[in-house]
């Protein structure tokens, strides 16, 4: 018996698919042609909307006058669809079931505009074949990191009390939300695979299969993070050497069992030789050796291995100014270009450090033309306010995806896939902060179309989430969110220097928190200046990892963009910026400005009371109080630190402690 459209548990926010978003579609006469499980999903969505709003739906009927035709013209697995309108009828056609599903949600996004005027035929296809969310969820609650590592939205959607949740209805709802913004894959467990999570690969694969069953009706494939040491941890072998025949046979058998349980399983995600996780280095092997072993096990089934490039020395001597964490990924992986199997994808963080509010695009992207790459973003706001601060990251991600590492091709064109660390949990608002839903929606839409205008995507989210919103609410939400990333940047770490956070949990300011640590996250502030010299001439040489013209741009402090100045250069406090300000005055001014902008945003949100439901308004208002408190703390600690270091007073004479 076919499943109904998933029902939200009581008290859970509908996010960007409230019933009202389906009113334009559900009030029309609709014809659906084609067959298959995802066509059945399309039919269920349309039938529910028509039952609610008075429309009608026919399945495979003879041509009759209708407002909308949704037609599957074949089954080639394509995710593309075509949209057109003429003679009073809107048509969506697709040669693959997923394409028809995405075409339906395109109609929902357009709302009444889907049924107005004439529109020539236009074809839509995703830029990236894989658009995946990595969940850093732990099956067993970790004593330090908890249920979800770097998660700020409650517990896991998938796991509770050490096992898969018995009721997967909310997982179905989650799959529906993801399909509506273009996500097509989910990894259901933490990349830091502990002993309990390791067993999902073998005796607990049935639990993963139940999650896969819940996601499948919305075209979401399921992936699993695995430990490289699985043959030892699970198989009783004395080695995990990727060139050992026993190890390869173990992975072949384990993978066959996975596909027996989940025939459409997507593949493995691996964090190896990174932050203490086991990997091929222990056996004198390369990362290509490790990835290719798993790729060989997955190849007969069409699966892929996604091998994270987040590999660096996390036991660095802070006294050693020549060692540079930023250089690590390029240094480890660039020499291996062309050695990875076709179904091995190197998953590269968008920046060389760790999801900071501002850092350059990783030089590894664009430097491996013979290797499939996926770009990794972080939706969960580990370093951008932890979903206690409003920080819509669409403009930052857009800058990354539009960047041209080789001077010609954009990151969004070079990437085989886009992977993002999820920010969703079992919180009633999905993302803890209701406005953080905009980040989850935006990352899906930019994965589909990296060239999309982020402001347009933001307006899509607003209109879907609040389909009957008056213009005052639409304008207020846009104003609160649109500049929030740059506001956050203003009152935190300046000019690309990064970090300056409390160690461990990474929330709130601690200018020297990581300055004398082994993690390689330094700012090198002294009485004369601040910043890290990463030039080739006098520094770590990191700037030389870029292709021309970027290597030349970043090499000199005179040509380096101001927003990245302290990432690439150690400069005096009196160094002049393009704005005409000195570095020290920029620090003072931006930190005062950032707090003022939070105060303004808080007032705008307060003015919207009565235009959104009370629970949502109260949650956001409470978060704004914490954001303002934290922003003031950032302002005062950063400004006081640099006043005391530099001895240079604020030109405007404001209070600095």
N, C-alpha and C positions, 0 to 999 in steps of 0.2 A: 504494500500500500504506500503510495507516495507521501513524503513528509509534507506537512503544511509549512507555510512561511513561519520561521521561528518566532516565538513569542517572548517578549522581554519579561524577565522577572520583575515582580512588583517593585517599584521604587528605583528602577534603573533608567538612566537617561537615554532617550532614543538617539542621541548624538545627531549626525547629519542625515538620518532617515526617519524623521517623525512622520506620522500618517499624513500630515498636511503637505509634505513634499510631493506626495503622489496624487494630489487633487487634480491637477491639469490632465494627467494621464487617465486617472480613474473615472473621469466624467465623460470619456469618449467611447466610441465604438472601435474595437480593436480586433484584428485578425492575426493569428499566430500560425505560421506554417513551418513544419519540420518536426523532427522527433529526436529524442535522446534525453539523457538525464538533466543536462543543463537547459535544454529547451523546456523541460518540465518545470525547472526552477523559474524560468521566465514566465511560464503560464501561471504558476502559483502566485508570483508577485503581481501580475496584471489582474488576475481574478480577484485577489484580495482587495486591490485598489478599486476595482469596478464595483465590488460588493459594498464597499464603504461609500463611494461617491456617485453611484447611480449609472455607471457606464455598462458596457457589455463586452464580452470577449467570445470569439469563436476560434475553433482550432481546426486548421486544415480545411476550412469551408471553401465553397466556390466563391469566386470574386463577387463581393457585394460592396455597395458604397460603405466606406468606413473611414475613420479619421486617421488610423495608424495601422500599418502592416509591419509585422516583425517576422522576417523570413530567413530560414536557414537554407542556403542554396547548395550545400555540400557538407563534407566532413573531412577537411584537410588539417584540422588542428589549429587553424589560424585564429589569432586573437583580434584581427582587424575587422572592421565593419564599415559599411557605407551608409550615409544619411542623406536624404533628399526630401524635398516637398514640392508637390505640384498638383494642379487640378484638385485642390482641397484635401489632398491625402499626404500624410507623412509616411515615408518608407525607410525602414532599417533592414539592410540585408547583410548577411555574413556567410562566409564559407566554412566557418568553424563554430562550434557551440559556445565556446568562451566569447568569441566575437559578438554573438547575438546577445549574450548576457551583458557585455560591456555596452553594447548599443542601447539596450533597455535603460541602463543607468545614465547614459548620455541624454536620453529623452527626459529622464527625471531631472537631471541638472538644468536642462534648458527650460523646463516648466512650460508656461504658456507660449513662450517663444517657439517651442517645437511645433506649434500648430498655427503659426501666423505666416502670412505672406507666401512667397515662393523661395525655395532654396535649391541651388544647383547641387548635383550629386557631389559629395565630398567624402573621401576615404580617410579613415582614422586608423592608425596602427601604433602600437607602443614602440618607443625608441629602444627600450631594453627588453630582452626576452624574459629575464628573471627580475621580478620586483618583489623583494622578500623582506620580511620582518624577522629579525633575530630576537627571540625572547630569552632574557637572561634569568629564566625561572629555575628555581631549585625544587626538585621533588621533595627532598627532606630539607627542613628549615636549617640553613647554615648558621652556626653559632655567632658569626660575625656579620655576614652579609644578609641574613634573614631569608625570607621566602623568595624574594626577587632581588637579585644583585643590581644595585644602582636603580632600583625601582621606587617610584614615588607615588604609586597609585594603588596602594593596598597589596593584597596577596595575589597569587597566581590565578589566571583564568583556567589553567589546565590542571593544577596539582593542589591537593590539600591533604593534610594529615598523612603525608608520605606516600600517597597514591594518586592516581588520576581521579578527578572529580567524577562522582557517579552520575550527576545530572549535567549533560553536555549541551543543554539548550542554550545557555549563554555563549558557548563556543560557536554554535550555529549562528547566533546573532552577530558575533564578532566577525565570522567569515563573511556575512552579508555586508557589514560595514566596510570591510576591506575590499571586497569585490567592487563596491560602489565607487571607490576612489582608485581602483586599478591595481591593487596588490594581488599577486597570484601565488605566493608561497609563504610559509611560516616555518621557522625552526622553533621547536616547542620546549627546548631546555637550554640551560646556561652553557656558554662556550667553556667555562671553567667546570669541567665534568668531574664531579666527585664520585665516590664509590657507589652511592645509591643510584645516581643518574646514569652511571656507566651501564647498569643492568637493564636499562631500557632497550639496549641493543639486542639483548638475548632473551632471558626468561620473562621480561616484562614488556616485550614488544606488543603484546595484546593491548596494553593500556594506550600505547601510541596509536594503534590501529583504531581504537574507539574515537580518539581525537581526530584522526584522519577522516573517519566516516562522517563526523560532524562538519568538517570543513569542505569536504568534497562537493556538496551540492552547489557551492558558490565558486567552483573552479580553483580552490586553494589547495596546492600540493603541500605535503608535509615533509619536513626535513628534520634531521636529528643531529645534535652535537654529540660527538664521540671522543673518547680519549684515545690518544695514540698508543697508550699502554694497554689497551683492551686485551690483547692476547695474553698478557701477564695477569691482569686484574681478573679477567673473566675466563680465560682459556687454560690457565695453569701452565703456560709455557714459561721458560726462563729468559725469554728475550722478546723484544718487539722490533728487532732489526728488520727494516723493510725489504732487505734483499735475502732474508732467510726464507727458504721454501716452506718451512713449517708455518711461519707467520703469514705468508701469502695464502696458504691453503686455509688457515683459520679464518682470515677475513673473507675469503670466497664462500666458505660454508655459512658464516654469520650473515653475510649479505644475501645469500640465497634464502635464508630463513626470514629475513626482513621482507623481501619481496613476496614471499609466500603469504605473509600476513597482510602486506600493504602493496598490492600490485602496481599502484601508481606512485609509490614512494619517490620523493625527489632526490635525496642523496644525503651526504654527510657534510657537516661543518666541523672544522678542526682548528683548534688553537694549540700549537705545538712549539716547544722550545721558547715559550713566552711566559714571563712572570712565574716561573717555577713549574709550568706544565711540561710533561714528558714529550720528547720529540726525537727526530732522527739524529740530532747531534750526538746523542749518547752512544751511537754506534758508528760514528765517523761518516755518516751519510748526509746527503744534502736534503733540503726541503723538497726538491723535485723528486728525489728517490722516495720520500715519504708520501707525497701527494700521488705519485704515479702508482704506487702499490694499491692505494685505495681506489684510484680511478680504474685500475684494471679489474678490481672486484665489482665495481658498479657498472662498467661498460656494457656487459651483456643485457642489462635491464634498462639502459638509457639514462642511468643516474649520473649525477655529477658530484665531485668533491669540491667543497669551497674551503680553500686553505688560507687562513688569515695571515697577513703579512705583518702583523703587530709583533715584531720580534726585535728585542733590544736588550741591552745590559741593564738590568734593574738593580745591580749592585755596583754602581759607578762610584768612583772616588771623587767626591766633590772638589777636592784639591786639584784634580787633573783637568786643566782647561782645554786640553786637546780632544778629550772624549766628548762626543756630542750625540745624545739620544736621537736627535732629528735626522742624523745621517744613517741610522741603523737599517731601516727597511730597504732603502736603495742599495746600501752596501751588501746586504744579505741576498737580495733577490735579483738585482739587475744582471749580475753575471750568469744567472740561470735562465735568461730569456731564451725561448725556443726549446727548452728541455722538458717542459711540462706537457702531459698528455692532453689531448683535445678536450676531454671531459673533466679536466682539472682547471678550476677557476681560482685565480689569486685574488683574495679579498683584501683591498687596500683602504685603510682609513683615509678620509679625504684630505687630512693634513698630516704632517710628519710626527706630531706629538700625540695629543689625546683629546680630540673634540673640544678644543678651547673656543672661547667666544670669538677669537680672531687668530688665525694662523694661515700661512700660505698653503696653497694646494700642494699635495705631496709630489715631489719630482719623479716618483716611481710611475705615476700615471702619465702615460705618454712615452715612457722610456723602455717599454717592453712590447714592441710591436708584434712579436711572435708568441705572445702569451695572452690567454683570455683573462681579462681583469673585471672585477666588480668593485665599485666604489662603495665604501661603507660610511654611513652617516649615523649620528646618534640623535634619535628623537627624544629619548628619555633625557632630561635636562641635567645631567650629572654636574656639568660645569657652568650651566646657564640658568641657575635658579631653582633646580630640582622641583619644578612644578609648584613651587610656592611663589615664584615670581612670574609675571607675564613676560614671556620672551618668545615671540613668534619668529621662527627661524627660517621662514621661507626666503627672505632676501639673501641670507647667508648661503643657503643651499643653492639658490639660483646663481649667485656669483661663482660658486665652485663649479657648477655644471656648465657654465658658459665660458669658463677660463680655457684658454688655448695653450696647453703646455708646449706644443711644438710650433706655436705661432700660427697654426692653420686650423687644426681640428679641436673642437670643444671637448671637454671632459665627457659631457653627455653623449658625444658621438663615439668616443674611444672606449666607453665602458660596455662590457658585455651584459652587465646587470647592475642594479642598484639595490643595496642591502642597507637596512636601517635597524638600529636597536630600538625595539618597541618601547612605547611609554604607557601601555595599557595594562590595567590590572582589574581586580574585582571591586574597585571603588564604584559607588553608584554612578559617578560621572565618568567612568572608564579611565580617566587620566588624572585623577586627583583634583587638579585645577580644571574647571570646566573649559576655560579658554585654551588650555593645552591641547584640546581635541583638534584645534586648527593645525597644529604641527603634524599630527598623525594623518589627517586628511591631505595636507599639503605635500607630504613626502610621497604619498601614493600618486598624486597628480603629476608631480615633477618627475617621478620615475617613468610615468607614461610619456610625458612630454617635457624633457629638460629645458626646452626653449620657451615654455609657457611663462607669461608674465605672472610673477607671484602675487601681485596685487589683485589680478583678476581671479586667481585661485582662491585668495582670501575671501573675495566677495562671493564666490561660489559657495564656500563653506558657510558664510553668514546667511545667505539666502536659503540654503538647504536646511540648516539647523533651526532657523527662525523663518519659516516660509511665509508667515503672515505679518512679518515685522514692519512697523511703520518706518519711514525714512529716518526718523530721529534715532531709532535703535540701530539701524544699519550704519548710519554715519558714526554714531558713538562707538560701536564695536570696531569699525574700521580704524577710527582714530586711536583707540586704546591699543590695538594690536600692531598696526602698520609700522610704527617706529620703535617698537618695544625691544627689538634686538640691539639697535644702536643705543638705546637708553641704557640697557643692561651693560653694554660695553663701556659706556661713559663712566659709570660708577664702580666698575671693577678694575681688572688689570689693564693698564694703558698701553696703547701703541703696539699691540701684538706680543707683549712680553709674556703673557700667560700665567696661569696658576695663581700664586699668591693666596691660596685657599687653605682652610683648616685641613691638616693631614687626616687621612683615613676616610672621613665621611665627606670631605670636599665641599662643605657648606659654610659660607661666611668667610670673612677675610682673615688671613694670617700671612703677612707679607713675607716673612722669613720661614714660614711653616715647612717648606720643602727645600730651603736654601742650602742646608748642610746635610742633606739626606742622600741616600744612594740612588734615588729615582731619576736623576739627570734633569731636574726641572728647575733651572736656576735663572736668576735675573741679574746677579753680579752687581747690585747697587753698592756704590761706595760714596765717599764724600765728593767725588768729582763728576760722577756720571752713573748711567744705568744702561743695561742691555747686554746682549750676548753677541760677541763678534763672530759671525759665521761667514765672513768673507774668505776668499781663497788667498788673498794677499797676506793677511795678518791674523786670521782667525781659524776656525775649525775646518774650513773648506766646504761647508755645506752648500753655499751659494753656487758652487761650481757643479753641483749635481744637476742643475737645470740646463735645459737646452737654450741656445740663443733664441730670442734676445733676453730671456728672463735672467740668465746667469749674469749678464752685464748690468741689467737693471738693479738686481739685488746686491751686486758686488759693492756698489758705492753708496754711501749714506746720502749723497747729493741726488741720486736718481731713485733710490729705494722709496716706494710709496710710504707716506707718513704712517698709515695705519699698521704697517709692518716694520717700522723703523727699529724698534727695540728687539724684535725677533732676530734681525740680521746684524745689528750694529750696537756697539757700546759707545754712547755719545755723551758729551758734557750736558749738564742741565741747561746750559745756555744755548744749546744747539737750536738753530732756527728752523721752524717748520714752514711748509708752504703757506700756511694760514697767516704767517707773520708772527706767530707766537713762539716763545721758547718752549722746550720740552717741559720744563718745570711749571710754566704758567698753563700750558695745556693740561697737565695733570690736575692742577688746582681747579681750573675752569670746568673741565668736563665732569669732575666729581661733584661739584656744586650743581651743574646743569642736570646731571642724571637724577639727583634727588628731586629737583624741582619738577622734572618731567614725570616722575612717579607720582608726585603730589597732584599734578594736573590730571593724570590718568585716573587716579583714585576718585577725584572729583567728578570726572566724566562718568565713571561707572556708577557713582552714587546717584547721579542725575537720571540714570536709566531705571531706577527703582519703580516698579509697577509695570514696566514694559517686558520684563522677563519673569519667569516663575519665581516665587519667593525663595525656594531652596537654592536654586542656582545663584540668584543674586546674593544671598547671604554667604554662600561658600566663596564666591569671588571677592566679596567685600572683606571677608575675614582674611583671605590670602593677600589682599592689598595692604592690610595693616601690617602683616609680617614683612611684605616686600619693602614697605616704606621704612620700617624699623631697621631691616637689614641694609638697605641702601644708605641710610644715614651712618650706620656702623662702618660700611665700606668707605664712605666719603671721609669720615673722621680718621680712621686708621691709616688709609693710604696717604691722605694729605699730611697728617702729622708725621708719618714715617719719613716722607720725602722732604718736609720742612727741616726736620732734625738732621737728615743726612746732608742736605745741600746747604742749609743755612740761608737759603734764598726766600725772602718773604713773599707773600701773595701781593701782587701789584694792586689788587682791589681792597686790600686791608680787611678781608673777612676773617672770622674767628677760625683759627687752626690751632689745635691743642698741642 
